Amino acid sequence: MQFIFETPRLYLRRFTEDDASLILELNNHAEVVKYVHEPILETIEQANIILINQIIPQYTLYNLGRLAVHLKDTHEFIGWCGLKYRPELDEVDLGYRFFPSTWGNGYATEAAQHTLKYGFNELQLKRIVGRAHFENIASLKVLRKIGMKYLRNETVDGCPVETYESVIH
């Protein structure tokens, strides 16, 4: 396991090819994928494709990526958070996704805040963008809590979103 960083309650690590069951379990919840307009995953093969084609290549191509988030005290996998380079937009995107059973505990805010710090301090990024569906109130609150600044409403990947950014001056 390649640990990237930890927060007071969490540790974040790179996914491996052995983590398809974690992706399947997370993306098998209708509430989790509701605002991202992705289908519910139903097979381990579908989860494997996401890992092999989307998540893992970010590590080697850009030294970025979505990271598995675990509780420090129990090592339980509770979701993912991380940075992703979007070449079609030429930007680095902050994203997060957690099991509904963990919502309301501040884990997304904690993971996202530390991910921003990691991106700016360790990776020397100059700008990070965050987006959430305009109806996803909880996710929008996270973006505001971690200090990202509202830019505009727009449609990205077929989703109506609010776009936020953090920049280093």
Contact map, one row per residue, 1 for C-alpha under 8 A:
1110000000001111000000000000000000000000000000000000000000000000000000000000000000000000000000000000000000000000000000000000000000000000000000000000000000000000000000000
1111000000001100000000000000000000000000000000000000000000000000000000000000000000000000000000000000000000000000000000000000000000000000000000000000000000000000000000000
1111100000111100000000000000000000000000000000000000000000000000000000000000000000000000000000000000000000000000000000000000000000000000000000000000000000000000000000000
0111110000111100000000000000000000000000000000000000000000000000000000000000000000000000000000000000000000000000000000000000000000000000000000000000000000000000000000000
0011111000111000000000000000000000000000000000000000000000000000000000000000000000000000000000000000000000000000000000000000000000000000000000000000000000000000000000000
0001111111110000000000000000000000000000000000000000000000000000000000000000000000000000000000000000000000000000000000000000000000000000000000000000000000000000000000000
0000111111100000000000000000000000000000000000000000000000000000000000000000000000000000000000000000000000000110010000000000000000000000000000000000000000000000000000000
0000011111000000000000000000000000000000000000000000000000000000000000000000000000000000000000000000000000000000000000000000000000000000000000000000000000000000000000000
0000011111100000000000000000000000000000000000000000000000000000000000111000000000000000000000000000000000000000000000000000000000000000000000000000000000000000000000000
0000011111110000000000000000000000000000000000000000000000000000000011110000000000000000000000000000000000100010000000000000000000000000000000000000000000000000000000000
0011111011111000000000000000000000000000000000000000000000000000000011110000000000000000000000000000000000000000000000000000000000000000000000000000000000000000000000000
0011110001111100000000000000000000000000000000000000000000000000001111000000000010000000000000000000000000000000000000000000000000000000000000000000000000000000000000000
1111100000111110000000000000000000000000000000000000000000000000001110000000000000000000000000000000000000000000000000000000000000000000000000000000000000000000000000000
1111000000011111000000000000000000000000000000000000000000100000111100000000000000000000000000000000000000000000000000000000000000000000000000000000000000000000000000000
1000000000001111111000000000000000000000000000000010001100000000011100000000000000000000000000000000000000000000000000000000000000000000000000000000000000000000000000000
1000000000000111111000000000000000000000000000000010000100000000000000000000000000000000000000000000000000000000000000000000000000000000000000000000000000000000000000000
0000000000000011111100000000000000000000000000010011000000000000000000000000000000000000000000000000000000000000000000000000000000000000000000000000000000000000000000000
0000000000000011111110000000000000000000000000000000000000000000000000000000000000000000000000000000000000000000000000000000000000000000000000000000000000000000000000000
0000000000000011111111100000000000000000000000000010000000000000000000000000000000000000000000000000000000000000000000000000000000000000000000000000000000000000000000000
0000000000000000111111110000000000000000000100110010000000000000000000000000000000000000000000000000000000000000000000000000000000000000000000000000000000000000000000000
0000000000000000011111111000000000000000000100100000000000000000000000000000000000000000000000000000000000000000000000000000000000000000000000000000000000000000000000000
0000000000000000001111111100000000000000000000000000000000000000000000000000100000000000000000000000000000000000000000000000000000000000000000000000000000000000000000000
0000000000000000001111111110000000000000000000100010000000000000000000000000000000000000000000000000000000000000000000000000000000000000000000000000000000000000000000000
0000000000000000000111111111000000000000111101100000000000000000000000000000000000000000000000000000000000000000000000000000000000000000000000000000000000000000000000000
0000000000000000000011111111100000000000000000000000000000000000000000000000000000000000000000000000000000000000000000000000000000000000000000000000000000000000000000000
0000000000000000000001111111100100000000000000000000000000000000000000000000001000000000000000000110000000000000000000000000000000000000000000000000000000000000000000000
0000000000000000000000111111110110000001100000000000000000000000000000000000000000000000000000000000000000000000000000000000000000000000000000000000000000000000000000000
0000000000000000000000011111110100000001110000000000000000000000000000000000000000000000000000000000000000000000000000000000000000000000000000000000000000000000000000000
0000000000000000000000001111111110000001000000000000000000000000000000000000000000000000000000000010000000000000000000000000000000000000000000000000000000000000000000000
0000000000000000000000000011111111000001000000000000000000000000000000000000000000000000000000000000000000000000000000000000000000000000000000000000000000000000000000000
0000000000000000000000000000111111000000000000000000000000000000000000000000000000000000000000000001000000000000000000000000000000000000000000000000000000000000000000000
0000000000000000000000000111111111100000000000000000000000000000000000000000000000000000000000001111000000000000000000000000000000000000000000000000000000000000000000000
0000000000000000000000000010111111111111000000000000000000000000000000000000000000000000000000000000000000000000000000000000000000000000000000000000000000000000000000000
0000000000000000000000000000011111111100000000000000000000000000000000000000000000000000000000000000000000000000000000000000000000000000000000000000000000000000000000000
0000000000000000000000000000000111111000000000000000000000000000000000000000000000000000000000000000000000000000000000000000000000011011000000000000000000000000000000000
0000000000000000000000000000000011111100000000000000000000000000000000000000000000000000000000000000000000000000000000000000000000001000000000000000000000000010000000000
0000000000000000000000000000000011111110000000000000000000000000000000000000000000000000000000000000000000000000000000000000000000000000000000000000000000000010000000000
0000000000000000000000000000000011011111000000000000000000000000000000000000000000000000000000000000000000000000000000000000000000000000000000000000000000000000000000000
0000000000000000000000000000000010001111100000000000000000000000000000000000000000000000000000000000000000000000000000000000000000000000000000000000000000000000000000000
0000000000000000000000000011110010000111110000000000000000000000000000000000000000000000000000000000000000000000000000000000000000000000000000000000000000000000000000000
0000000000000000000000010011000000000011111001100000000000000000000000000000000000000000000000000000000000000000000000000000000000000000000000000000000000000000000000000
0000000000000000000000010001000000000001111101000000000000000000000000000000000000000000000000000000000000000000000000000000000000000000000000000000000000000000000000000
0000000000000000000000010000000000000000111111100000000000000000000000000000000000000000000000000000000000000000000000000000000000000000000000000000000000000000000000000
0000000000000000000110010000000000000000011111110000000000000000000000000000000000000000000000000000000000000000000000000000000000000000000000000000000000000000000000000
0000000000000000000000000000000000000000001111111000000000000000000000000000000000000000000000000000000000000000000000000000000000000000000000000000000000000000000000000
0000000000000000000000010000000000000000111111111100000000000000000000000000000000000000000000000000000000000000000000000000000000000000000000000000000000000000000000000
0000000000000000000110110000000000000000101111111110000000000000000000000000000000000000000000000000000000000000000000000000000000000000000000000000000000000000000000000
0000000000000000100100000000000000000000000111111111000000000000000000000000000000000000000000000000000000000000000000000000000000000000000000000000000000000000000000000
0000000000000000000000000000000000000000000011111111110000000000000000000000000000000000000000000000000000000000000000000000000000000000000000000000000000000000000000000
0000000000000000000000000000000000000000000001111111111000000000000000000000000000000000000000000000000000000000000000000000000000000000000000000000000000000000000000000
0000000000000011101100100000000000000000000000111111111100000000000000000000000000000000000000000000000000000000000000000000000000000000000000000000000000000000000000000
0000000000000000100000000000000000000000000000011111111110000000000000000000000000000000000000000000000000000000000000000000000000000000000000000000000000000000000000000
0000000000000000000000000000000000000000000000001111111110000000000000000000000000000000000000000000000000000000000000000000000000000000000000000000000000000000000000000
0000000000000000000000000000000000000000000000001111111111000000000000000000000000000000000000000000000000000000000000000000000000000000000000000000000000000000000000000
0000000000000010000000000000000000000000000000000111111111100000110000000000000000000000000000000000000000000000000000000000000000000000000000000000000000000000000000000
0000000000000011000000000000000000000000000000000011111111110000100000000000000000000000000000000000000000000000000000000000000000000000000000000000000000000000000000000
0000000000000000000000000000000000000000000000000001111111111000000000000000000000000000000000000000000000000000000000000000000000000000000000000000000000000000000000000
0000000000000000000000000000000000000000000000000000011111111111100000000000000000011000000000000000000000000000000000000000000000000000000000000000000000000000000000000
0000000000000100000000000000000000000000000000000000001111111111100000000000000000000000000000000000000000000000000000000000000000000000000000000000000000000000000000000
0000000000000000000000000000000000000000000000000000000111111111000000000000000000000000000000000000000000000000000000000000000000000000000000000000000000000000000000000
0000000000000000000000000000000000000000000000000000000011111111000000000000000000000000000000000000000000000000000000000000000000000000000000000000000000000000000000000
0000000000000000000000000000000000000000000000000000000001111111100000000000000000001000000000000000000000000000000000000000000000000000000000000000000000000000000000000
0000000000000000000000000000000000000000000000000000000001111111100000000000000000000000000000000000000000000000000000000000000000000000000000000000000000000000000000000
0000000000000000000000000000000000000000000000000000000001111111110000000000000001111000000000000000000000000000000000000000000000000000000000000000000000000000000000000
0000000000000100000000000000000000000000000000000000001101100111111000000000000001111000000000000000000000000000000000000000000000000000000000000000000000000000000000000
0000000000000110000000000000000000000000000000000000001000000001111100000000000111110000000000110000000000000000000000000000000000000000000000000000000000000000000000000
0000000000011110000000000000000000000000000000000000000000000000111110000000000111000000000000000000000000000000000000000000000000000000000000000000000000000000000000000
0000000000011110000000000000000000000000000000000000000000000000011111000000111110000000000000000000000000000000000000000000000000000000000000000000000000000000000000000
0000000001111000000000000000000000000000000000000000000000000000001111100000111110000000000000000000000000000010000000000000000000000000000000000000000000000000000000000
0000000001110000000000000000000000000000000000000000000000000000000111110111111000000000000000000000000000000000000000000000000000000000000000000000000000000000000000000
0000000011100000000000000000000000000000000000000000000000000000000011111111110000000000000000000000000000000000000000000000000000000000000000000000000000000000000000000
0000000011100000000000000000000000000000000000000000000000000000000001111111000000000000000000000000000000000000000000000000000000000000000000000000000000000000000000000
0000000010000000000000000000000000000000000000000000000000000000000000111110000000000000000000000000000000000000000000000000000000000000000000000000000000000000000000000
0000000000000000000000000000000000000000000000000000000000000000000001111111000000000000000000000000000000000000000000000000000000000000000000000000000000000000000000000
0000000000000000000000000000000000000000000000000000000000000000000001111111100000000000000000000000000000000000000000000000000000000000000000000000000000000000000000000
0000000000000000000000000000000000000000000000000000000000000000000001110111110000000000000000000000000000000000000000000000000000000000000000000000000000000000000000000
0000000000000000000001000000000000000000000000000000000000000000000111100011111000000000000000000000000000000000000000000000000000000000000000000000000000000000000000000
0000000000000000000000000000000000000000000000000000000000000000000111100001111100000000000000000110010000000000000000000000000000000000000000000000000000000000000000000
0000000000000000000000000100000000000000000000000000000000000000000111000000111110000000000000011110000000000000000000000000000000000000000000000000000000000000000000000
0000000000000000000000000000000000000000000000000000000000000000011110000000011111000000000000011100000000000000000000000000000000000000000000000000000000000000000000000
0000000000010000000000000000000000000000000000000000000000000000011110000000001111100000000001111000000000010011001000000000000000000000000000000000000000000000000000000
0000000000000000000000000000000000000000000000000000000000000001111000000000000111110000000001110000000000000001001000000000000000000000000000000000000000000000000000000
0000000000000000000000000000000000000000000000000000000000000001110000000000000011111000000111100000000000000000001000100000000000000000000000000000000000000000000000000
0000000000000000000000000000000000000000000000000000000001000001110000000000000001111100000111100000000000000000000000000000000000000000000000000000000000000000000000000
0000000000000000000000000000000000000000000000000000000001000101100000000000000000111110011110000000000000000000000000000000000000000000000000000000000000000000000000000
0000000000000000000000000000000000000000000000000000000000000000000000000000000000011111111110000000000000000000000000000000000000000000000000000000000000000000000000000
0000000000000000000000000000000000000000000000000000000000000000000000000000000000001111111000000000000000000000000000000000000000000000000000000000000000000000000000000
0000000000000000000000000000000000000000000000000000000000000000000000000000000000000111110000000000000000000000000000000000000000000000000000000000000000000000000000000
0000000000000000000000000000000000000000000000000000000000000000000000000000000000000111111000000000000000000000000000000000000000000000000000000000000000000000000000000
0000000000000000000000000000000000000000000000000000000000000000000000000000000000001111111100000000000000000000000000000000000000000000000000000000000000000000000000000
0000000000000000000000000000000000000000000000000000000000000000000000000000000000001110111110000000000000000000000000000000001110000000000000000000000000000000000000000
0000000000000000000000000000000000000000000000000000000000000000000000000000000000111100011111000000000000000000000000000000001110000000000000000000000000000000000000000
0000000000000000000000000000000000000000000000000000000000000000000000000000000000111100001111100000000000000000000000000000000111100000000000000000000000000000000000000
0000000000000000000000000000000000000000000000000000000000000000000000000000000011110000000111110000000000000001001100000000000111100000000000000000000000000000000000000
0000000000000000000000000000000000000000000000000000000000000000010000000000000011110000000011111000000000000001000000000000000001100000000000000000000000000000000000000
0000000000000000000000000000000000000000000000000000000000000000010000000000001111000000000001111100000000010001000000000000000000000000000000000000000000000000000000000
0000000000000000000000000000000100000000000000000000000000000000000000000000001110000000000000111110000000010000000000000000000000000000000000000000000000000000000000000
0000000000000000000000000100000100000000000000000000000000000000000000000000011100000000000000011111011000010000000000000000000000000000000000000000000000000000000000000
0000000000000000000000000100100100000000000000000000000000000000000000000000011000000000000000001111111000000000000000000000000000000000000000000000000000000000000000000
0000000000000000000000000000001100000000000000000000000000000000000000000000000000000000000000000111111000000000000000000000000000000000000000000000000000000000000000000
0000000000000000000000000000000000000000000000000000000000000000000000000000000000000000000000000011111000000000000000000000000000000000000000000000000000000000000000000
0000000000000000000000000000000000000000000000000000000000000000000000000000010000000000000000000111111110100000000000000000000000000000000000000000000000000000000000000
0000000000000000000000000000000000000000000000000000000000000000000000000000000000000000000000000111111111110000000000000000000000000000000000000000000000000000000000000
0000000000000000000000000000000000000000000000000000000000000000000000000000000000000000000000000000011111100000000000000000000000000000000000000000000000000000000000000
0000000000000000000000000000000000000000000000000000000000000000000000000000000000000000000000000000011111100000000000000000000000000000000000000000000000000000000000000
0000000000000000000000000000000000000000000000000000000000000000000000000000000000000000000000000000001111111100000000000000000000000000000000000000000000000000000000000
0000000001000000000000000000000000000000000000000000000000000000000000000000000000000000000000000000011111111110000000000000000000000000000000000000000000000000000000000
0000000000000000000000000000000000000000000000000000000000000000000000000000000010000000000000011100001001111111000000000000000000000000000001000000000000000000000000000
0000000000000000000000000000000000000000000000000000000000000000000000000000000000000000000000000000000001111111100000000000000000000000000001101100000000000000000000000
0000001000000000000000000000000000000000000000000000000000000000000000000000000000000000000000000000000001111111110000000000000000000000000000000000000000000000000000000
0000001001000000000000000000000000000000000000000000000000000000000010000000000010000000000000000000000000111111111000000000000000000000000000000000000000000000000000000
0000000000000000000000000000000000000000000000000000000000000000000000000000000011000000000001110000000000011111111100000000000000000000000001000100000000000000000000000
0000000000000000000000000000000000000000000000000000000000000000000000000000000000000000000000000000000000001111111110000000000000000000000000000100000000000000000000000
0000001000000000000000000000000000000000000000000000000000000000000000000000000000000000000000000000000000000111111111000000000000000000000000000000000000000000000000000
0000000000000000000000000000000000000000000000000000000000000000000000000000000011100000000001000000000000000011111111100000000000000000000000000000000000000000000000000
0000000000000000000000000000000000000000000000000000000000000000000000000000000000000000000001000000000000000001111111110000000100000000000000000000000000000000000000000
0000000000000000000000000000000000000000000000000000000000000000000000000000000000000000000000000000000000000000111111111100000000000000000000000000000000000000000000000
0000000000000000000000000000000000000000000000000000000000000000000000000000000000000000000000000000000000000000011111111110000000000000000000000000000000000000000000000
0000000000000000000000000000000000000000000000000000000000000000000000000000000000100000000000000000000000000000001111111111100100000000000000000000000000000000000000000
0000000000000000000000000000000000000000000000000000000000000000000000000000000000000000000000000000000000000000000111111111110000000000000000000000000000000000000000010
0000000000000000000000000000000000000000000000000000000000000000000000000000000000000000000000000000000000000000000011111111100000000000000000000000000000000000000000000
0000000000000000000000000000000000000000000000000000000000000000000000000000000000000000000000000000000000000000000011111111000000000000000000000000000000000000000000000
0000000000000000000000000000000000000000000000000000000000000000000000000000000000000000000000000000000000000000000001111111100000000000000000000000000000000000000000000
0000000000000000000000000000000000000000000000000000000000000000000000000000000000000000000000000000000000000000000000111111110000000000000000000000000000000000000000000
0000000000000000000000000000000000000000000000000000000000000000000000000000000000000000000000000000000000000000000000111011111100000000000000000000000000000000000000010
0000000000000000000000000000000000000000000000000000000000000000000000000000000000000000000000000000000000000000000000010001111100000000000000000000000000000000000000111
0000000000000000000000000000000000000000000000000000000000000000000000000000000000000000001100000000000000000000000000000000111110000000000000000000000000000000000011110
0000000000000000000000000000000000000000000000000000000000000000000000000000000000000000001111000000000000000000000100100000111111000000000000000000000000000000000011100
0000000000000000000000000000000000000000000000000000000000000000000000000000000000000000001111000000000000000000000000000000001111100000000000000000000000000000001111000
0000000000000000000000000000000000000000000000000000000000000000000000000000000000000000000011100000000000000000000000000000000111110000000000100001000000000000001110000
0000000000000000000000000000000000000000000000000000000000000000000000000000000000000000000011100000000000000000000000000000000011111000000100100000000000000000111100000
0000000000000000000000000000000000100000000000000000000000000000000000000000000000000000000000000000000000000000000000000000000001111101001100000000000000000000111000000
0000000000000000000000000000000000110000000000000000000000000000000000000000000000000000000000000000000000000000000000000000000000111111000100000000000000000011110000000
0000000000000000000000000000000000000000000000000000000000000000000000000000000000000000000000000000000000000000000000000000000000011111100100000000000010000001110000000
0000000000000000000000000000000000100000000000000000000000000000000000000000000000000000000000000000000000000000000000000000000000001111100000000000000000000000000000000
0000000000000000000000000000000000100000000000000000000000000000000000000000000000000000000000000000000000000000000000000000000000011111111100000000000000000000000000000
0000000000000000000000000000000000000000000000000000000000000000000000000000000000000000000000000000000000000000000000000000000000000111111110000000000000000000000000000
0000000000000000000000000000000000000000000000000000000000000000000000000000000000000000000000000000000000000000000000000000000000000001111111000000000000000000000000000
0000000000000000000000000000000000000000000000000000000000000000000000000000000000000000000000000000000000000000000000000000000000010001111111100000000000000000000000000
0000000000000000000000000000000000000000000000000000000000000000000000000000000000000000000000000000000000000000000000000000000000111101111111110000000000000000010000000
0000000000000000000000000000000000000000000000000000000000000000000000000000000000000000000000000000000000000000000000000000000000000000111111111000000000000000000000000
0000000000000000000000000000000000000000000000000000000000000000000000000000000000000000000000000000000000011001000000000000000000000000011111111100000000000000000000000
0000000000000000000000000000000000000000000000000000000000000000000000000000000000000000000000000000000000001000000000000000000001100000001111111111000000000000000100000
0000000000000000000000000000000000000000000000000000000000000000000000000000000000000000000000000000000000000000000000000000000000000000000111111111110000000000000000000
0000000000000000000000000000000000000000000000000000000000000000000000000000000000000000000000000000000000001000000000000000000000000000000011111111000000000000000000000
0000000000000000000000000000000000000000000000000000000000000000000000000000000000000000000000000000000000001001100000000000000000000000000001111111000000000000000000000
0000000000000000000000000000000000000000000000000000000000000000000000000000000000000000000000000000000000000000000000000000000000000000000000111111100000000000000001000
0000000000000000000000000000000000000000000000000000000000000000000000000000000000000000000000000000000000000000000000000000000001000000000000111111110000000000000111000
0000000000000000000000000000000000000000000000000000000000000000000000000000000000000000000000000000000000000000000000000000000000000000000000010011111000000000000111000
0000000000000000000000000000000000000000000000000000000000000000000000000000000000000000000000000000000000000000000000000000000000000000000000010001111100000000011110000
0000000000000000000000000000000000000000000000000000000000000000000000000000000000000000000000000000000000000000000000000000000000000000000000000000111110000000011110000
0000000000000000000000000000000000000000000000000000000000000000000000000000000000000000000000000000000000000000000000000000000000000000000000000000011111000000011100000
0000000000000000000000000000000000000000000000000000000000000000000000000000000000000000000000000000000000000000000000000000000000000100000000000000001111100001111000000
0000000000000000000000000000000000000000000000000000000000000000000000000000000000000000000000000000000000000000000000000000000000000000000000000000000111110001111000000
0000000000000000000000000000000000000000000000000000000000000000000000000000000000000000000000000000000000000000000000000000000000000000000000000000000011111111100000000
0000000000000000000000000000000000000000000000000000000000000000000000000000000000000000000000000000000000000000000000000000000000000000000000000000000001111111100000000
0000000000000000000000000000000000000000000000000000000000000000000000000000000000000000000000000000000000000000000000000000000000000000000000000000000000111110000000000
0000000000000000000000000000000000000000000000000000000000000000000000000000000000000000000000000000000000000000000000000000000000000000000000000000000000111111000000000
0000000000000000000000000000000000011000000000000000000000000000000000000000000000000000000000000000000000000000000000000000000000001000000000000000000000111111100000000
0000000000000000000000000000000000000000000000000000000000000000000000000000000000000000000000000000000000000000000000000000000000001100000000000000000011110111110000000
0000000000000000000000000000000000000000000000000000000000000000000000000000000000000000000000000000000000000000000000000000000000111100000000000000000011110011111000000
0000000000000000000000000000000000000000000000000000000000000000000000000000000000000000000000000000000000000000000000000000000000111100000100000000011111000001111100000
0000000000000000000000000000000000000000000000000000000000000000000000000000000000000000000000000000000000000000000000000000000011110000000000000000011111000000111110000
0000000000000000000000000000000000000000000000000000000000000000000000000000000000000000000000000000000000000000000000000000000011100000000000100001111100000000011111000
0000000000000000000000000000000000000000000000000000000000000000000000000000000000000000000000000000000000000000000000000000001111000000000000000001111000000000001111100
0000000000000000000000000000000000000000000000000000000000000000000000000000000000000000000000000000000000000000000000000000001110000000000000000011100000000000000111110
0000000000000000000000000000000000000000000000000000000000000000000000000000000000000000000000000000000000000000000000000000011100000000000000000000000000000000000011111
0000000000000000000000000000000000000000000000000000000000000000000000000000000000000000000000000000000000000000000000010000111000000000000000000000000000000000000001111
0000000000000000000000000000000000000000000000000000000000000000000000000000000000000000000000000000000000000000000000000000010000000000000000000000000000000000000000111
